[in-house]
Amino acid sequence: MSFMFKPFRYTDPEALNCPQIPAEIATKAVVTNEKIAEVLCQATPTHGVLLLDGYVGAQFVAPCKQIQEAAAGKTVKLIDVSKAYKNPAEMVAMLAESLPEDKVIDPILLFGKYIHREIESLFDSEKLVVLVQEIQAAKRNADLVVVFGCGSAFSGLRKLGDVAAFLDVNPMEATLRIRARKTRNLGDGENVRPLPRILRRMYYYDYEIMMLHRQNLIDNGAIDFYIDDNMEERLKLLPLPEFKKILQIQLESPFRCTPVYLEGVWGGKFVKNLRHLPDDMRNCAWVFDLIPNEVSLQIKVGGDTFNIPFSTLFKAEPEKLMGAESVKRFGRVFPIRFNYDDTYNGNGNMSIQVHPARAYNQEHFGEPFQQDESYYCVKTAGSKTYLGLQDDCDVDEFFRCIDNAEKNHVPFDHDRYVNSFPSEEGDQFLLPGGTIHASGRNQIVLEIGSYTIGSYTFKLYDYLRKDLDGTPRPIHSIHGKNVLVTDRRRSKVDGVLRTKPRTVRSGEGWKEEIVGEHDLIYFSLRRLSFDHCVSDDTEGEKFHTLVLVKGDEVLIYSKKKPTNCYHAKYMDMVVIPASMGEYGIINLGKTPCQVTKTLLK
């Protein structure tokens, strides 16, 4: 898994949720920029202040211009909140420890350290005093004052505003706007830095403080309107009470997030063909079906669709979605991530890699959890999965080969050192932090892992490949050597990290198996096999995540209210909120089904 630095611009229309939104709520939605500007102007009293806040990537210039037009005949004063930010040099100094620049250990400056800061850290206290005075003066002299920009409705300014709105942007769109140079790091002004550095800071600071800021605004009812800003030419608005009600209604049903598709040097063609992805997409290496901070949720509201960041949902309604136990253990984060790795008819194996265990993650990156992963083989064709070292591996010799490849571009036979097993459909491989691993060519792997802010994939060998843009693929041999658990060798991992299914319950025409559990991994990997139907229960405590890995289509529905349902097709990923309780799955195809189920232990 890697950061979403290069998403392919495509919003999958199949990943649509259609909860039963009452007409009295749906009719409160306002669509088109002109109408939204009118609503905001009408809601703000004469000589009032409108606070136009938003997530990273929100575009404020066009809405402000539209508001000026809607307020024709009135004097409108626009004030950019960024004039009260710390200056770029101060921001760099403040974040220096968290964003180290050591290209020996981190060649492309990908890694950082989790930053415990809130929106207040963005502002300069003296500049903020001046800004407050400017707003107060403008309020006396203008018919309408619009204070716009990220953080404009934070607690230090909210008392000055009569009306507040928040422009939300999903992670894919935010990244694409950054890549198009339409969005900079907060406080950067006109400074232009290389994209990798911009994006690294986004992940460790900008995104995190704005997610917390958005959460606080929604929790405290500090905004009046929520605006979907993913289509600049067609904004969509909901009053906050109706927006929150829609989230609550959605969590009464199974739902699917909108995947993000990424090309990659080893990418395959299976998912591209299965999901009818655009012809101009070279391949599909990664499918971020449920990377919590990277995906969004399309929700049908009346005649329109709102595209809401998944993080907006799970931070606004954490217990209803994930359950009280999950929130107590992990906070307001969705604690498991899911994605597909597609090497089917691709250009080779994924890189030989390793992830850090908990102590290393805490010391070096400030992360509370280790980076565990697992592979479930959905489709294979003469494939293999790398897992652990060979029994006779000389680790020192292995790292000498890695060093020679990294510095002198000399290839070596990685199979002499890294163990592999033949892959069969339905195989489950467990990859706790410190385990060397890789997915081989010609398979679709459902990757399920633990939650981390950053992405700590330490590549040890990548076959001297260049990336799709022609740049050498980075190697992280220092980190990798530090975290590699050298006694996880073939004879020790077989039967432990490559497990055999164990039936835990069954009935006529169905059974549930544990296909993967380990003391170091905090989630349980299950599989439901059934001919016609099967039932399950979250018991109001633990969310379930389901994936149809064999079969054509199933109907997943709430036993409490069967119309709260989702039709899932092959490889679709569906979340069952903890609060949903009993649910059923019906096979709509002609052959038996298998559904993987992941839940917290």
Secondary structure as UniProt FT lines:
FT   TURN            13..14
FT   STRAND          16..17
FT   HELIX           23..26
FT   TURN            27..28
FT   STRAND          30..31
FT   HELIX           33..43
FT   TURN            46..47
FT   STRAND          48..54
FT   TURN            56..57
FT   HELIX           61..70
FT   TURN            71..73
FT   STRAND          76..80
FT   HELIX           81..84
FT   HELIX           88..95
FT   TURN            96..98
FT   TURN            103..105
FT   TURN            107..108
FT   HELIX           119..122
FT   HELIX           125..141
FT   STRAND          144..148
FT   TURN            150..153
FT   HELIX           155..158
FT   TURN            159..160
FT   STRAND          163..168
FT   HELIX           171..179
FT   TURN            180..181
FT   TURN            186..187
FT   TURN            189..190
FT   HELIX           195..201
FT   HELIX           202..206
FT   HELIX           207..219
FT   TURN            220..221
FT   STRAND          225..228
FT   TURN            232..233
FT   STRAND          236..239
FT   HELIX           240..250
FT   TURN            251..252
FT   STRAND          260..262
FT   TURN            265..266
FT   HELIX           270..274
FT   TURN            275..276
FT   TURN            279..280
FT   STRAND          286..290
FT   TURN            292..294
FT   STRAND          296..301
FT   TURN            302..303
FT   STRAND          304..309
FT   HELIX           310..316
FT   HELIX           318..322
FT   HELIX           324..330
FT   STRAND          336..342
FT   TURN            344..345
FT   STRAND          352..354
FT   HELIX           358..365
FT   STRAND          373..380
FT   STRAND          384..389
FT   TURN            391..392
FT   HELIX           395..408
FT   HELIX           414..416
FT   STRAND          418..422
FT   TURN            425..426
FT   STRAND          428..431
FT   TURN            433..434
FT   STRAND          437..439
FT   STRAND          443..450
FT   STRAND          458..461
FT   TURN            463..464
FT   TURN            468..469
FT   HELIX           477..483
FT   TURN            486..487
FT   HELIX           490..493
FT   TURN            495..497
FT   STRAND          502..507
FT   TURN            508..509
FT   STRAND          510..516
FT   TURN            519..520
FT   STRAND          523..530
FT   STRAND          533..537
FT   TURN            539..541
FT   STRAND          544..550
FT   STRAND          553..558
FT   TURN            562..563
FT   STRAND          565..569
FT   TURN            570..571
FT   STRAND          573..576
FT   HELIX           578..580
FT   STRAND          582..587
FT   STRAND          593..600
//
